[in-house]
């Protein structure tokens, strides 16, 4: 009987050891990653909406994260994506949610500059780096770790100069993006400064980066249009361009006499330029900007210093200069992450 009890005790110890080994083995991969000294940075990414520009930028960021986790030895990145659905209140809630989750960094493509300023204040209090991409935060006590965007004044100025050089007598109607986002106002500042003395802005209305709304605006303007009222439309992005061109085509006035100039260099407006439906576009790449963004964010998380503002490139493209197109291919994000030098 004693031998039986002893044998049972030995068996119990063996079973316990085997179970313990199984638990350790099952969690081995996670433990090995956690004890290897390789940090995993948790980043929250807030899109303004699911519209094309924002979505392409987010998709490129995802591709860059995959590249980092597969090819970079020093760290990994886990990124959570949410969208504010063009709603500043939801944007602020998204920021607060990421702060509550104690992420290592927050990226915000703001729909309202004032909301980004409030987000900066909250992140400063929580000690979380806060990055604004493709837009700007309003002035205030909140400190943005780094803003990564195009030079909006310069971009608008390039379009204004193009009109001054090629259409020195043009009367211009502007279909704008979202007012208060920190983009439109800067576009117009540069645009107006670079127009020629014979140019005149005669109409403005916000199309909110939306094709349907922009089409309706242009259709309404055309109901009272008389020769000489305006003969050039500045459409502030590719979606606005698509709405404006539909309205002008429906009315039979595209290039007869009303011409379009636009922003983005998205495949749709670039094709329009090549087909002669738009005179030119200011090309910038949200996917390239994503790579620059991820370079900046990961540098900060590794303890490196970065400037408060990083400017991404833009170019003018017309039918004679298609080689100037920057392009929206997703892999441009990885290219920028690998090659861009932060100055």
N, C-alpha and C positions, 0 to 999 in steps of 0.2 A: 504493500500500500504506500509505504514511504517512497519507494522507487517510482511508483506511478505519479505521486504528487511532485516529486523532483523533476520527473520527465515533463510533466505538464507545465511546471514553472519555467523550465528551459525553453519549451516550445512557445510559451507566452512572450518571453524576452525576445526570441527570434522573430516572432510575428510583429512585435512592436518595432523592432529595428527595421524590418522590411518596410513597414508602413511609413516609418519616419524617413527612410531612404527614398521611398516613392514620392512623398510630399516635397522633399528637397529637390529631387530630380525633376518633378513636374514644374517647379518654379525656377529651375536652374537658368533658363534662358533670360528671364526677367532679372534675376539676381545678378547674373553675369553682366548684363547691360548696366544695371544700377551700380555695380561695384567696380566698373572698368574705368571710372573717372571721366566718362564721356557725358557731359550734361545734356539734358533734353529741355529745350526752351519751349514753353507754352505761349503761343501768340494768338491774340484775338484779332480778327480782321472784319471790319465793318464796311460793307458796300453801301453806297447811297441808294441804289435800286438794282434791279436785274436788267436794266437797259444795256445795250450792246457794249458801250465803252466800259462801264463798270464791270460787266460780266467777263469781258475779255481780260481785263486787268486782274480780276480775281482768279480766272482760270490759269493765267500765266504764273501767278503767285503759287498756285498749287503745283504747277510743273517745276518751279524752282525749288519748292520744298522737297519734292520727290528727288530732284537732283542732289540736293544737300544731303538727304538721308542715305543716298546710295553712294555718294562720292566724296563727301567731306569727312575727314577723320576726327576732327576735334569736337563735334557736337551734332545733335539731331534737332529737328524742329517739329513740333506738333502744332498745327494751325487750325483754329475753329473759325468758320465763315458764317456770318449772319448778314442780313440785309435790313436796311432801315425803311425800305419801301417808300422812299421820297417823303418821309415823315420825320421832322426834327425831334418830336417827342419820343418816337421809337428809337431814333439814333441815340438819344441820351440814355434811354433805358438799356440799350445794348452796351453802352459804355459802363453803366453801373453794374450790369450783370457780369461783365468781364472782370471788373474790379472785385466784385464779391467772390469770384472764382480764383482770385489772386494769380492771374496770369502774369507772365514775365514782361509782356509788352502788348500794347494796343495800337492797331493801325486803323485810321478812320478816314474814309472818303466822305467828307461831310456834305450834307445837303444844305447846311446853313452855317455860315461862319461864326455866328454867335453861339451855336450849339457846340462847335468845336472848341471855342474858348471856354465854355463851361466844362466840357470834357477834360480839357487841359488842367483846369483847376482841381477837378476831382482826382485826376491821376497824380498830380503833384502831391496832393494830400496823402494819397495811398502809396506814394513812392514807386509808381509804375511808369516806365518810359511811354510817352504818348507821341505817335507819329501821325502826321496829316499828309495824305497823298492826293495828288491831282487837284487840290483845292487849297483853301487857306482858312486859318482861324482868325477871328476878329481880334483886334487889339484888346488887351486887358491884362490882369495879373497872372493869368494862367500861362505857363511856359510850355510850349511845344518842344519836345526833344529835337525833332527835325521835321521840316516840311520838304517834301519831294514833289516837284511839279515843274511844268513848263513856265517860262517867263511870259506871263499872260500879256503884259504891256508890250513886250517885244513882238509877240505873236500877232496881236492886233495891229501893231505898227507895220509889220511886214505886209499885211493885207491892205492897209491904208496906202502904203507906198506903192504897192502894185497897181492899185486903182489910179493913184496920182500919175504914175508913169505911163499907164496904158489907156486910161479913160479919164483924161484931165478935166473933162466937162461933165462927168457923170453926176446925176442927182440920185441919191441913195436912200433906200428903205432898208431898215435893219430888223430882221426877225431874231430876237435875242433868246438866250438860254434862261436859266432860273436866276432871277434877281435875288441878291442877298447871299448867294453861295460863295462869293469872293472870287468869281471868275468873270462874269459878264462886264462888271464895272471896269475891271482892269483891261479887258479886251478893248472896250470902247475908248478908254483913255489913250491907249497907244494908237488905235485906229484914227481917232479924230486928230491927233497931233501930226499924223503923217499924210493926211489927205492934202491934195493940192489946193491952191487958192480958188480954182474954178469948180471944185467939188462942193456939194452941199448935202447934208443929211436932212431929209424932209419928213420921214416917218420912222417910228419905233414901236415895237410891241413885243412882249415876252412870249415866246413859243415854248418855253420850259423844256427845251431839248426834245420835244415831242413832234413827230411827223404829222399826226392828224391835226393837232392844234395849230401847227404852223401852216398847214394847207388851208385851214379855215380862215386864218388871219389873212393870208394872201388872197384867197377868194373874195373875202369882204373888201379888201383894198381895191381889187380889180373891178368891183361893181360900180365904183365911182371914178375909176381911173380915166384920165384924159391924157392925150399925148403931151409930153413935157413934164408931167407930174413927177415921175421918177423913171429911170431906165437902168438901174442897177440894184440888185438885192444882195445884202450881206447876210447870208444864212450861217448862223454861228456854229453849227455842227452838222454831221452827216444826216442825222434824223431830220433836222430842220430843212436841210437841202432837199431831202426826198419829198417832204410835204410841199415845199415851195415849187419844186420843178413840176410836180403833178398839177398844181393849180395853174401854173403858167402854160403848161401843155394843153390842159383842158380849155383854157381861154384862147389858145392860139397865139400867145404873146411871148413864148420862150425865144429869146434872141431876136424877137420881132415886135418891139425893140428891147425887151427887158432881159438883161443878162444877170447871171448869178456868180457870186464868189463865195467860198465857204471854208470851213475848217475840218480837220481830222485826218484826211488821207485814208479813211476806211475804204475797203474795196468798192463800196457803192458810190461814194462821191469821187473816188479816183477814176472809176470807170466813166462817170459822168464827165469828168474833165477830158478824158481821152476821146469821148464821143462828141465833145463840143457843147454839152448841155450846161457845163459850168466853165467859167473862164480859167479858174485856178482854185487850188485848195492849199491851206496851210497844214502841212503834214506833221502830225505828232503821233507817237506810238504808245498806247497804254500798256502793251505787253513789254516793250523795252523798259518803260518806266517801272514796271513791276520788278524787273531784275535789279534795277538801281535801288528801289525801295528795300528789297530783301538784303542787298549788300549793306545798306545803311543800318537796318535793324539788327542784323546779326553782328555787325561790328560793334554796335552799342552794347549788345548783350554779352559780348566778349570783353567788355571793359575798354574798348577803344573810343577815342574822341572823334566826333563828326561835327561838321558845321551845322548851324541852325537852319540853313537853306541849301538844298541841292537842286540845281536847275537841270532839267532834261531837255534834249534837243528838239528843234522843230525846223522845218524847211518849207519853202514855197515850191509848189509843183504846178506846172501848166503843161499844155500839150507838147511843148518843145523840150520839156525837162522831166520826163518820167523817171529818169534815174535818181531824181532827188527824193523819191518816195521812201519814207522810213518803214512803212509796212506794219501790219498787225499780227503777223504770224506768232503763235504761242512760243515757239522756241527762241524768239528774240529775248524773252525774259531770261532764259538760261545764259544766252550769249552776254547780255548786259551784266548779269551776276558775276560771270567769270572774268569779264574784261574791263568793266567800268572802273575807273580810278576816281575815288572821292577826293576832291581838292579842298 
